[in-house]
């Protein structure tokens, strides 16, 4: 047995010790233990990645123990080392370690730091268990584990009503998607008699015509399974219709937002679809479902990001949009591009979230962009880091060259893949291409809107500002005693080194991850990515491997027209140029436009009214249905005809009988006479008459 199990289990042991022993350990030892455990996992993950990519390491499977074995339904807890898992090991552990480190400064004055770090470490373990799984049950365990951890972290400040509501919302919405995921796992076992990935893919390839017989109709097994699994991904990765929990997850501390959005929970769905790529290659309609859902999500979330004023919500909707890119890339068969964007996105999205947290920290809990401005001078390092994150998110780079930020290489590869897929007849490929282009323009606009509103111009103080004991950050020990800032400059201060050093590390990834790793993801460099879509020593279906090796930006030798290569560049530039006069040169023009187009602004700021619609249909609808069954069905019908009815009848009868108890002898004699006559009449009738 190698050291790989330590990568997965070290954060778990640290979380258990820190969580259960916090009273004995104290805060700082618990924080050091969890941070050290995740740091150890990071070091071992980097070694595993280097060994696999550059030193010729082999795919391997380390089986630890039998997880479940009931009636042929068998799952073994394993650590699977292959292309996809080593990528995710580095992504998860690197971002998680930097989030742990950042939290030392960000949560410095929180009274429950040990519990917070225990939750972070458990979150990391659950995600590592998910990405190293060798079967669907272990993946489902990790899947639910990150769901539980997200509930605990989003609602960490449990005495805030909004935090509790957001945690419950995330938990409930994810249960909807997870129901589909669970049905998909059950369908796998029912159809193929196994839940191990390789065996499922082999069985599906051996019998592609297998169908579920529902008497009245039949459903293709592989299409059904792939569709159900993707419903799970829609919930976990916040895709259209099941996206509503993601923005509210901002109620948790900012390090939680970075961890959820960058490297763990929301990327689980993308990872699962890419892991199951052989199924989606055999399920064109399920793949089309993935494509259109991802494309719509990318565009929808980008439109909503235009009108959000909370700095973290803007970044949150950009996450939702970028996840849409990853999904429609997988839907058109560009799994390399999808995983590449997942890889690069982890760095620049964590950078943006932690940078936003630094701004909030420096502005003493302020999160509203309308009450920022003038922050660049007092927080120049944070501004520089956020600038790098913005350039990476918007995909700034020069097409046809190796000059560009991380998002340039991965996002452009996805857009080109969608165009190439439409040329080859892939369903909805052309729709995905144009949604991707449109979303790129909107992403550029709202990203620069954030930068200009937060950092440029004059400071716009919040007239209703107040300090909340559980605001998004803690009270800083140095809030008092600062020199008076220059006119128009925000009364902010730079964050401490323990917060800015992680920003610089993530910025390095946002700059270099694209240019360094593009050949490995997009050009079938050696055997690196090819082995990711092989399930055994030889591909199960050579055409599957050949197609998955294609994708865009050089994958499989795609040659797209020049205008397709340059389209993302020009729409990104257009978004920047349009944002400049509205938010950089004039701080009042943006508000004036919002008032001039009030209905559109309201529609976007209310997120297409999804929350209101779901509240009306599901929350109030469920309440109305429950009231109907309670007040009409239960109280009036069941109780009315049952116990309440019998009780009323007994009471009515007793009341009438009581009236006969008058106390007069002649009344009783009269009743006795009637009774004797009645008995006599019955005797005559029963005896057949007088003799």
Secondary structure as the mmCIF struct_conf table of DSSP 4:
data_model
#
loop_
_struct_conf.conf_type_id
_struct_conf.id
_struct_conf.beg_label_comp_id
_struct_conf.beg_label_asym_id
_struct_conf.beg_label_seq_id
_struct_conf.end_label_comp_id
_struct_conf.end_label_asym_id
_struct_conf.end_label_seq_id
BEND BEND1 UNK A 3 UNK A 3
HELX_RH_AL_P HELX_RH_AL_P1 UNK A 4 UNK A 20
BEND BEND2 UNK A 21 UNK A 21
HELX_RH_AL_P HELX_RH_AL_P2 UNK A 22 UNK A 25
HELX_RH_AL_P HELX_RH_AL_P3 UNK A 27 UNK A 53
TURN_TY1_P TURN_TY1_P1 UNK A 54 UNK A 54
BEND BEND3 UNK A 55 UNK A 55
HELX_LH_PP_P HELX_LH_PP_P1 UNK A 57 UNK A 59
STRN STRN1 UNK A 60 UNK A 70
TURN_TY1_P TURN_TY1_P2 UNK A 71 UNK A 72
STRN STRN2 UNK A 73 UNK A 81
BEND BEND4 UNK A 82 UNK A 82
HELX_RH_AL_P HELX_RH_AL_P4 UNK A 83 UNK A 106
TURN_TY1_P TURN_TY1_P3 UNK A 107 UNK A 109
TURN_TY1_P TURN_TY1_P4 UNK A 111 UNK A 112
HELX_RH_AL_P HELX_RH_AL_P5 UNK A 113 UNK A 131
TURN_TY1_P TURN_TY1_P5 UNK A 132 UNK A 132
BEND BEND5 UNK A 134 UNK A 134
STRN STRN3 UNK A 135 UNK A 135
HELX_RH_AL_P HELX_RH_AL_P6 UNK A 136 UNK A 154
TURN_TY1_P TURN_TY1_P6 UNK A 155 UNK A 155
BEND BEND6 UNK A 156 UNK A 157
TURN_TY1_P TURN_TY1_P7 UNK A 158 UNK A 159
HELX_RH_AL_P HELX_RH_AL_P7 UNK A 161 UNK A 192
BEND BEND7 UNK A 193 UNK A 193
STRN STRN4 UNK A 196 UNK A 196
HELX_RH_AL_P HELX_RH_AL_P8 UNK A 197 UNK A 206
TURN_TY1_P TURN_TY1_P8 UNK A 207 UNK A 209
STRN STRN5 UNK A 211 UNK A 213
BEND BEND8 UNK A 215 UNK A 216
STRN STRN6 UNK A 218 UNK A 220
HELX_RH_AL_P HELX_RH_AL_P9 UNK A 221 UNK A 236
TURN_TY1_P TURN_TY1_P9 UNK A 237 UNK A 238
TURN_TY1_P TURN_TY1_P10 UNK A 240 UNK A 241
BEND BEND9 UNK A 242 UNK A 242
HELX_RH_AL_P HELX_RH_AL_P10 UNK A 244 UNK A 248
HELX_RH_3T_P HELX_RH_3T_P1 UNK A 249 UNK A 251
BEND BEND10 UNK A 252 UNK A 252
HELX_RH_AL_P HELX_RH_AL_P11 UNK A 254 UNK A 262
TURN_TY1_P TURN_TY1_P11 UNK A 263 UNK A 263
BEND BEND11 UNK A 264 UNK A 264
HELX_RH_3T_P HELX_RH_3T_P2 UNK A 265 UNK A 267
HELX_RH_AL_P HELX_RH_AL_P12 UNK A 268 UNK A 275
TURN_TY1_P TURN_TY1_P12 UNK A 276 UNK A 276
HELX_RH_AL_P HELX_RH_AL_P13 UNK A 277 UNK A 281
TURN_TY1_P TURN_TY1_P13 UNK A 282 UNK A 282
HELX_RH_AL_P HELX_RH_AL_P14 UNK A 284 UNK A 305
TURN_TY1_P TURN_TY1_P14 UNK A 306 UNK A 307
STRN STRN7 UNK A 310 UNK A 310
HELX_RH_AL_P HELX_RH_AL_P15 UNK A 311 UNK A 331
TURN_TY1_P TURN_TY1_P15 UNK A 332 UNK A 333
HELX_RH_AL_P HELX_RH_AL_P16 UNK A 335 UNK A 362
TURN_TY1_P TURN_TY1_P16 UNK A 363 UNK A 365
STRN STRN8 UNK A 368 UNK A 368
HELX_RH_3T_P HELX_RH_3T_P3 UNK A 369 UNK A 371
BEND BEND12 UNK A 374 UNK A 374
TURN_TY1_P TURN_TY1_P17 UNK A 376 UNK A 379
HELX_RH_AL_P HELX_RH_AL_P17 UNK A 380 UNK A 393
TURN_TY1_P TURN_TY1_P18 UNK A 394 UNK A 395
STRN STRN9 UNK A 397 UNK A 397
TURN_TY1_P TURN_TY1_P19 UNK A 399 UNK A 400
BEND BEND13 UNK A 401 UNK A 402
STRN STRN10 UNK A 404 UNK A 404
HELX_RH_AL_P HELX_RH_AL_P18 UNK A 406 UNK A 423
TURN_TY1_P TURN_TY1_P20 UNK A 424 UNK A 425
TURN_TY1_P TURN_TY1_P21 UNK A 427 UNK A 428
HELX_RH_AL_P HELX_RH_AL_P19 UNK A 429 UNK A 455
BEND BEND14 UNK A 456 UNK A 457
TURN_TY1_P TURN_TY1_P22 UNK A 463 UNK A 464
TURN_TY1_P TURN_TY1_P23 UNK A 469 UNK A 470
BEND BEND15 UNK A 471 UNK A 473
HELX_LH_PP_P HELX_LH_PP_P2 UNK A 474 UNK A 476
TURN_TY1_P TURN_TY1_P24 UNK A 477 UNK A 478
BEND BEND16 UNK A 479 UNK A 481
HELX_LH_PP_P HELX_LH_PP_P3 UNK A 482 UNK A 486
TURN_TY1_P TURN_TY1_P25 UNK A 487 UNK A 488
BEND BEND17 UNK A 489 UNK A 489
BEND BEND18 UNK A 491 UNK A 491
HELX_LH_PP_P HELX_LH_PP_P4 UNK A 494 UNK A 496
HELX_RH_AL_P HELX_RH_AL_P20 UNK A 497 UNK A 522
BEND BEND19 UNK A 523 UNK A 523
TURN_TY1_P TURN_TY1_P26 UNK A 526 UNK A 529
HELX_RH_3T_P HELX_RH_3T_P4 UNK A 530 UNK A 533
BEND BEND20 UNK A 535 UNK A 538
BEND BEND21 UNK A 540 UNK A 541
HELX_RH_AL_P HELX_RH_AL_P21 UNK A 542 UNK A 548
TURN_TY1_P TURN_TY1_P27 UNK A 549 UNK A 549
BEND BEND22 UNK A 552 UNK A 552
TURN_TY1_P TURN_TY1_P28 UNK A 553 UNK A 554
HELX_RH_3T_P HELX_RH_3T_P5 UNK A 555 UNK A 557
HELX_RH_AL_P HELX_RH_AL_P22 UNK A 562 UNK A 579
HELX_RH_PI_P HELX_RH_PI_P1 UNK A 580 UNK A 584
BEND BEND23 UNK A 585 UNK A 585
TURN_TY1_P TURN_TY1_P29 UNK A 587 UNK A 588
HELX_RH_AL_P HELX_RH_AL_P23 UNK A 589 UNK A 596
TURN_TY1_P TURN_TY1_P30 UNK A 597 UNK A 597
HELX_RH_AL_P HELX_RH_AL_P24 UNK A 598 UNK A 605
TURN_TY1_P TURN_TY1_P31 UNK A 606 UNK A 606
HELX_RH_3T_P HELX_RH_3T_P6 UNK A 607 UNK A 609
HELX_RH_AL_P HELX_RH_AL_P25 UNK A 610 UNK A 614
HELX_RH_PI_P HELX_RH_PI_P2 UNK A 615 UNK A 619
HELX_RH_AL_P HELX_RH_AL_P26 UNK A 620 UNK A 627
HELX_RH_PI_P HELX_RH_PI_P3 UNK A 628 UNK A 638
HELX_RH_AL_P HELX_RH_AL_P27 UNK A 639 UNK A 641
TURN_TY1_P TURN_TY1_P32 UNK A 642 UNK A 642
HELX_RH_AL_P HELX_RH_AL_P28 UNK A 643 UNK A 658
TURN_TY1_P TURN_TY1_P33 UNK A 659 UNK A 660
HELX_RH_AL_P HELX_RH_AL_P29 UNK A 665 UNK A 686
TURN_TY1_P TURN_TY1_P34 UNK A 687 UNK A 688
BEND BEND24 UNK A 689 UNK A 689
#
